[in-house]
């Protein structure tokens, strides 16, 4: 970590959480940082998500899907105290990195995650039918097309 008086620049770190609890971790971490007077140290908490529009049987369905389930991005000034605040947040299992030393993301990695392709279109996926030949068939009624729009939950 760092010495007590040293000021380090704020960098992005990946925090591993229980899958499905990313929103709770974000809220809990923000509340803990505010309560302990560390809101300047822990600057931003992001859950990378995308909005998905699926066409199924002629009906459009919108939903939000996480890019990286079980992970939250945190922009923070790393110190022993900040490390303990994040690590001891309920539903947090730790930082991504080796041992007790979290590895910050590079600016290129953060830009790639934050500015992930605005709109992408998936090809219809082939569905297996009951054939014994092992070939897959695509039924027009069961094919699905997705349009994804990248969005970050702030």
C-alpha positions in Angstrom: 0.0 0.0 0.0 1.3 3.5 0.8 2.8 5.4 3.7 0.3 7.3 5.8 1.2 10.8 4.6 1.7 10.0 0.9 -1.0 11.2 -1.6 -1.5 9.0 -4.6 -3.4 9.8 -7.7 -6.9 8.4 -8.1 -6.9 5.3 -10.2 -9.5 2.7 -11.3 -9.6 -0.6 -9.5 -11.8 -3.7 -10.0 -13.5 -5.0 -6.9 -14.9 -8.5 -6.9 -18.3 -8.9 -5.3 -20.9 -11.6 -4.9 -22.6 -12.0 -8.2 -26.0 -10.3 -8.2 -25.1 -7.9 -5.4 -23.2 -5.3 -7.4 -25.9 -2.6 -6.8 -25.9 -3.3 -3.0 -22.1 -3.1 -2.9 -22.2 0.2 -4.8 -24.7 1.7 -2.3 -23.0 0.2 0.8 -19.5 1.4 -0.3 -20.8 4.9 -1.0 -22.5 5.0 2.4 -19.4 3.8 4.2 -17.2 6.3 2.4 -19.5 9.1 3.3 -19.9 8.0 6.9 -16.1 7.7 7.4 -15.3 11.0 5.6 -13.7 9.3 2.7 -15.9 10.6 -0.1 -13.0 12.5 -1.7 -10.8 9.3 -1.5 -13.4 7.0 -3.2 -14.5 9.3 -6.0 -16.6 7.1 -8.3 -18.2 3.6 -8.3 -19.4 2.1 -11.6 -21.3 -1.0 -12.6 -20.7 -1.6 -16.3 -24.1 -2.5 -17.8 -25.7 -2.5 -21.3 -29.3 -2.2 -22.4 -30.4 -5.1 -24.4 -33.4 -5.1 -26.8 -34.4 -8.6 -27.8 -36.9 -9.4 -30.5 -38.7 -12.7 -29.7 -41.8 -13.8 -31.5 -42.3 -10.3 -32.9 -42.2 -8.6 -29.4 -39.4 -6.3 -28.3 -38.2 -6.7 -24.7 -35.8 -4.3 -23.0 -33.6 -5.3 -20.2 -30.3 -4.3 -18.5 -27.5 -6.7 -18.4 -24.1 -6.5 -16.7 -21.0 -6.6 -18.8 -19.0 -8.1 -15.9 -21.3 -9.8 -13.4 -19.6 -9.9 -10.0 -17.4 -6.9 -10.6 -17.6 -3.2 -9.8 -15.2 -0.5 -10.9 -14.0 1.9 -8.2 -12.0 5.1 -8.9 -10.1 5.8 -5.7 -6.9 7.0 -4.1 -5.4 3.8 -2.8 -4.2 3.7 0.8 -4.3 1.2 3.7 -7.4 2.9 5.1 -9.2 3.0 1.7 -8.2 -0.6 1.0 -9.8 -1.7 4.3 -13.0 0.4 3.8 -13.6 -1.3 0.4 -12.4 -4.8 1.5 -14.6 -4.8 4.6 -17.8 -3.7 2.7 -20.5 -6.4 2.9 -20.6 -8.7 -0.1 -17.1 -7.7 -1.3 -14.7 -10.5 -1.7 -11.6 -8.4 -2.6 -9.8 -6.5 -5.2 -8.5 -8.0 -8.5 -4.8 -8.3 -8.2 -2.1 -10.5 -6.7 -2.3 -11.2 -3.0 -3.1 -8.1 -1.0 -1.9 -5.7 -3.7 -4.6 -4.5 -6.0 -3.6 -3.8 -9.6 -5.0 -0.5 -11.0 -6.5 -0.5 -14.5 -4.7 1.4 -17.3 -6.4 4.4 -18.9 -6.8 2.4 -22.1 -8.6 -0.4 -20.3 -10.9 2.0 -18.5 -11.7 3.8 -21.8 -12.4 0.5 -23.5 -14.9 -0.6 -20.7 -16.5 2.8 -20.3 -16.8 3.5 -24.1 -17.7 0.0 -25.1 -19.3 -0.2 -28.5 -22.5 2.0 -28.4 -24.6 -0.3 -30.6 -23.8 -3.9 -31.7 -26.1 -6.4 -33.2 -25.9 -10.1 -32.5 -26.5 -12.6 -35.3 -29.4 -15.0 -34.7 -28.2 -18.0 -32.8 -28.8 -21.5 -34.2 -31.1 -23.6 -32.1 -30.7 -27.4 -31.8 -33.7 -29.4 -32.9 -34.4 -33.0 -32.2 -32.4 -34.3 -35.1 -30.0 -37.2 -34.6 -27.6 -35.9 -37.3 -26.2 -33.3 -34.9 -27.0 -30.4 -37.2 -28.7 -27.3 -35.8 -31.6 -25.6 -37.4 -32.8 -22.1 -37.0 -36.6 -21.6 -36.7 -37.8 -18.1 -37.7 -40.1 -18.0 -34.8 -37.4 -18.9 -32.3 -34.5 -16.8 -33.6 -33.6 -13.8 -31.6 -31.8 -10.6 -32.5 -30.3 -8.4 -29.9 -29.4 -4.7 -30.0 -27.0 -3.7 -27.3 -26.5 -0.2 -26.1 -23.6 0.3 -23.7 -24.4 2.2 -20.5 -22.8 2.7 -17.1 -24.8 2.7 -13.9 -23.5 5.7 -11.9 
